[in-house]
Amino acid sequence: MSDAILRLDAVEKRFGATPAVRGVTLEIARGEFFALLGPSGCGKTTLLRLIAGFEQPDRGRVILDGADVAGVPANERPVNTVFQHYALFPHLTVAENVGFGLRYKKQREVVGHPTSAIHEMLTLVRLEGLADRKPDQLSGGQKQRVALARALILRPKVLLLDEPLAALDVKLRKEMQMELKALQRRVGITFVFVTHDQEEALTLADRVAVMNLGKIEQVGATEEIFERPRTRFVADFMGAVNFFDGFVVRPEKMRLHAAPPAGIGQASAPGANGLSQARRESTHFPTSCCVEGTVESKTYQGETTRWQVRAADGKLLTVVEPNDGAPDDVSRWREGGRVWVTWDKRHQVPLQ
């Protein structure tokens, strides 16, 4: 990557006998919104701490804007970090929290008067009228904006975000996702975002690295990670999936039928060593497989209904259908009913 602002070169980190990061090599572009995604304990937060300087690698290099920062203290690196629980100073006002880091910056690094810089940041995060409030007078979303403003005022080359939205309720979290993405576009700073939430990563990021057991399983654009996972782990982690003999089928991309579609033969194993996916709109195209099964359970979820279907060979499949009110609405199916499950042959890609 010619315009990489951050490069990790075979980075490793152990805590005692436990490997936390294992040979990670990665490049992140200038101005990119990049997500480190994975389950708890996969190494994503440790990797973020290695970039920030809170930990030092046992092996490998961390290169920021062309400079190897091995041994450089966290406070001297051109990065800043926003934490999950904000870490605001309770005795300081919003304005004082936002401007706190300026007092430790060298005079030549501060552009303009600190008061003007603080006001600019408060305007950027839409907190203009709250400068004199204390953190305990703020909502969760407002506290998050204060933490962002405090980090951005120092004009880092890379902003690191360690699950900063995890403490918010679902509605506010979705609102803050949109605000955070828009903010990143406005400031143009590289954001590296750690999350265990697949939907959040897909919503926010330009590219995603999926981590597992200290390694990166796959790096790619959000669409690539979701639509064309390369490994069984990535396919499974990116959403509930159905594993056939060597095949994975994404459930929300399968369809239920009352009888086998015309011209489609029954198949308990659609192929060998591949990933099978069918988009929701795939019912407009020829299907490749048809698996007979019995409905074991049905769960209404508002916009969708989730089905558990026991295939003839004993495998349990999960299917998600939209509740679109069409004549063939899935609400007419009952537990114990006989159904056939299909998917589109065009979306089969091999697993590694």
C-alpha positions in Angstrom: 0.0 0.0 0.0 1.8 3.1 -1.2 0.0 5.6 1.1 0.1 3.6 4.3 0.1 5.7 7.4 0.5 2.6 9.6 2.3 -0.6 9.0 2.7 -3.6 11.2 5.5 -6.0 10.2 5.3 -9.5 11.7 4.3 -8.2 15.1 4.2 -10.7 18.0 3.3 -10.3 21.7 3.2 -12.8 24.5 2.0 -12.5 28.1 4.0 -15.2 29.8 3.4 -18.4 28.0 0.3 -17.1 26.3 0.6 -15.7 22.7 -1.7 -12.7 22.3 -0.6 -11.5 18.9 1.0 -13.9 16.5 2.9 -12.6 13.5 0.5 -9.9 12.4 1.4 -8.0 9.2 -0.9 -5.3 8.2 -1.1 -1.9 6.3 -3.6 0.8 6.9 -4.0 3.7 4.5 -3.9 7.4 5.3 -7.5 8.7 5.9 -8.9 5.2 6.2 -11.6 4.0 8.7 -10.2 0.6 9.6 -11.8 -2.0 12.0 -10.1 -4.7 14.0 -12.9 -7.2 14.5 -13.0 -10.5 16.4 -14.3 -12.3 19.5 -13.1 -11.6 23.0 -9.5 -12.8 23.5 -8.6 -12.7 19.8 -5.8 -10.1 20.3 -7.5 -7.1 18.8 -7.2 -4.9 21.9 -3.6 -6.0 22.4 -2.8 -5.0 18.9 -4.3 -1.6 19.4 -2.2 -1.2 22.6 0.9 -2.1 20.6 0.1 0.7 18.1 -0.6 3.1 20.9 2.6 2.3 22.8 1.0 1.0 25.9 2.6 -2.3 25.1 5.9 -3.1 23.3 6.1 -6.0 20.7 8.3 -9.0 21.5 9.1 -9.2 17.8 8.3 -7.2 14.7 7.9 -3.5 13.9 5.3 -0.9 14.3 5.8 1.9 11.7 3.8 5.1 11.9 4.1 7.5 9.0 7.3 6.0 7.9 9.0 5.9 11.4 9.7 2.8 13.5 8.2 3.7 16.9 9.7 0.8 18.8 10.6 2.0 22.3 8.8 5.4 21.7 6.6 6.2 24.7 2.8 6.4 24.2 2.7 10.1 24.9 5.3 10.8 22.2 3.6 8.9 19.4 1.5 10.7 16.9 -1.6 8.8 17.9 -4.4 9.3 20.5 -6.8 6.8 22.0 -10.5 6.9 22.9 -11.4 4.3 25.5 -14.7 2.4 26.0 -15.4 4.2 29.3 -14.3 7.6 28.1 -11.8 8.3 31.0 -13.1 11.8 31.5 -11.9 13.9 34.5 -15.0 14.2 36.8 -13.8 17.5 38.4 -13.2 19.3 35.1 -15.7 20.9 32.9 -16.3 19.8 29.3 -14.1 22.5 27.9 -11.3 21.7 30.4 -11.5 18.0 29.6 -11.3 18.7 25.9 -8.3 21.1 26.3 -6.5 19.0 28.9 -3.9 17.6 26.5 -3.0 21.0 25.1 -1.1 22.0 28.2 1.4 19.2 27.6 1.9 19.9 23.9 5.0 21.9 22.8 4.2 25.5 22.0 5.2 25.0 18.4 2.7 22.2 18.0 -0.3 24.2 19.1 -1.9 26.1 16.2 -3.9 29.2 17.3 -5.1 30.0 20.8 -6.1 27.0 23.0 -9.5 28.6 23.7 -10.2 28.8 20.0 -9.1 25.3 19.4 -11.4 24.1 22.2 -14.4 26.0 20.8 -13.6 24.5 17.3 -13.6 21.0 18.7 -16.9 21.5 20.7 -18.5 22.8 17.5 -17.2 19.9 15.5 -18.8 17.4 17.9 -22.0 19.5 18.5 -21.4 20.4 22.2 -21.1 24.1 21.8 -23.6 24.9 24.6 -22.2 22.4 27.1 -18.7 23.8 27.7 -19.2 24.6 31.4 -20.9 21.3 32.4 -19.2 18.5 34.3 -19.2 14.9 33.0 -21.8 13.8 35.5 -24.3 16.3 33.9 -23.9 14.6 30.5 -25.6 11.7 28.7 -23.6 8.7 27.5 -23.5 10.1 23.9 -22.4 13.5 25.1 -19.6 11.9 27.1 -18.5 10.0 24.0 -18.3 13.3 22.0 -16.2 14.9 24.8 -13.8 12.0 24.6 -13.6 12.3 20.8 -13.0 16.0 21.0 -10.3 15.6 23.6 -8.5 13.1 21.3 -8.9 15.1 18.1 -7.8 18.4 19.4 -4.2 17.1 19.6 -4.4 16.4 15.8 -3.1 12.8 15.9 -2.1 11.1 12.7 -4.0 8.0 13.8 -7.0 7.9 16.2 -7.4 4.6 18.0 -10.8 3.6 19.3 -11.2 0.7 21.7 -14.9 -0.3 21.6 -15.9 3.3 22.3 -19.6 2.7 21.7 -20.0 -0.5 23.8 -21.4 1.2 26.9 -24.3 2.9 25.0 -27.8 1.6 24.6 -28.8 0.1 21.2 -30.6 3.2 19.8 -27.9 5.6 20.9 -25.2 3.3 19.7 -26.6 3.3 16.2 -26.9 7.1 16.2 -23.3 7.5 17.4 -22.1 5.1 14.6 -23.5 7.5 12.0 -22.0 10.5 13.8 -18.6 8.8 14.2 -18.5 7.9 10.5 -19.5 11.4 9.4 -16.9 12.9 11.8 -14.1 10.7 10.4 -15.0 11.9 6.9 -14.9 15.5 8.0 -11.5 15.4 9.8 -9.9 13.0 7.4 -7.8 11.4 10.1 -7.1 7.6 10.0 -9.4 5.8 12.5 -8.5 2.3 13.8 -11.6 0.9 15.5 -11.7 -2.2 17.7 -15.0 -4.0 18.0 -16.5 -7.5 18.5 -19.7 -6.4 16.8 -19.9 -7.5 13.2 -22.7 -5.1 12.3 -20.8 -2.2 13.8 -17.7 -3.0 11.8 -19.6 -3.3 8.6 -21.4 0.0 9.2 -18.4 2.0 10.1 -15.3 0.7 8.3 -13.8 1.0 4.9 -11.9 -2.2 5.5 -12.0 -4.9 8.2 -9.4 -7.2 9.6 -11.0 -10.3 11.3 -8.8 -11.7 14.0 -8.8 -15.1 15.7 -6.3 -16.5 18.3 -3.9 -13.7 17.8 -3.8 -13.9 14.0 -5.5 -12.1 11.2 -7.8 -14.5 9.3 -8.8 -12.1 6.6 -8.5 -8.5 5.6 -10.7 -6.8 3.0 -13.4 -4.3 2.2 -16.6 -4.8 4.2 -18.5 -6.2 1.3 -15.7 -8.7 0.6 -15.5 -9.9 4.3 -19.3 -10.4 4.4 -20.0 -11.8 0.9 -16.8 -13.7 0.3 -15.3 -15.0 3.6 -12.2 -17.1 2.9 -12.2 -19.3 6.0 -14.7 -21.3 8.0 -14.0 -19.1 11.0 -14.7 -15.8 9.1 -17.9 -17.3 7.6 -19.1 -18.4 11.0 -18.1 -15.2 12.8 -19.7 -12.9 10.3 -23.2 -14.4 11.0 -24.9 -17.6 12.0 -24.2 -20.1 9.3 -25.2 -23.6 8.2 -22.4 -26.1 7.6 -22.9 -28.8 5.1 -20.4 -31.4 4.1 -17.6 -28.9 3.3 -20.1 -26.1 2.7 -21.3 -23.1 4.5 -24.6 -21.4 3.7 -25.4 -18.0 5.2 -29.0 -18.4 6.6 -30.4 -15.0 5.8 -29.5 -15.8 2.2 -31.5 -19.1 2.0 -35.2 -19.5 1.1 -38.0 -21.8 2.2 -40.3 -23.5 -0.2 -43.5 -25.6 0.3 -42.3 -28.0 -2.4 -39.1 -28.5 -4.4 -38.8 -25.7 -7.0 -39.4 -26.9 -10.6 -36.4 -28.5 -12.2 -34.3 -28.5 -9.0 -33.3 -31.9 -7.6 -32.9 -32.6 -3.9 -29.3 -32.5 -2.6 -28.1 -33.1 0.9 -24.6 -32.0 0.1 -24.3 -29.2 -2.5 -20.7 -29.7 -3.4 -17.2 -30.1 -2.0 -15.0 -27.7 -0.2 -16.7 -24.4 -0.8 -18.8 -21.6 0.6 -22.3 -21.3 -0.6 -24.2 -18.1 -0.1 -27.5 -16.8 -1.7 -28.5 -13.2 -1.5 -32.0 -12.3 -0.4 -32.8 -11.2 -3.9 -31.5 -14.6 -5.3 -35.1 -15.9 -5.6 -35.1 -14.1 -8.9 -32.4 -16.4 -10.2 -32.0 -20.2 -10.7 -31.2 -22.0 -7.5 -28.6 -24.7 -7.3 -29.6 -26.9 -4.4 -32.6 -28.1 -2.6 -32.5 -29.7 0.9 -35.6 -31.3 2.4 -36.2 -30.7 6.0 -38.7 -30.3 8.9 -39.4 -27.0 10.7 -38.4 -27.4 14.3 -38.9 -23.8 15.5 -40.0 -20.4 14.3 -39.1 -17.1 15.9 -40.8 -13.9 14.9 -38.3 -10.9 15.0 -40.2 -8.0 13.6 -38.8 -7.4 10.1 -37.7 -11.1 9.8 -38.6 -14.5 10.9 -35.9 -17.0 11.9 -36.4 -20.7 11.3 -34.7 -23.8 12.6 -35.0 -26.6 10.0 -33.8 -30.2 10.6 -32.5 -31.6 7.3 -33.1 -35.2 6.3 -29.5 -36.0 7.2 -29.9 -34.7 10.7 -28.1 -31.3 10.3 -29.9 -28.3 11.8 -30.2 -25.3 9.4 -31.0 -21.7 10.3 -33.0 -19.7 7.7 -34.1 -16.0 8.0 -37.0 -14.8 5.8 -38.1 -11.2 5.5 -41.7 -10.4 6.7 -42.6 -8.5 3.6 -46.4 -9.2 3.7 -46.3 -11.0 0.3 -48.9 -13.7 -0.5 -46.4 -16.4 0.3 -45.6 -14.8 3.7 -43.6 -17.3 5.8 -46.1 -16.9 8.7 -48.1 -19.7 7.1 -45.5 -22.3 7.9 -45.9 -24.2 11.2 -43.5 -26.2 13.4 -43.4 -29.8 12.1 -44.1 -28.7 8.5 -42.1 -30.1 5.6 -40.1 -27.6 3.7 -37.3 -27.3 1.1 -34.3 -24.9 1.5 -32.6 -23.4 -1.6 -29.8 -21.0 -2.3 -28.2 -19.5 -5.4 -25.3 -21.4 -7.1 -23.6 -18.2 -8.2 -22.4 -17.4 -4.7 -20.3 -20.4 -3.9 -16.6 -19.6 -3.1 -14.0 -21.9 -1.8 -12.9 -22.0 1.9 -9.3 -22.2 2.8 
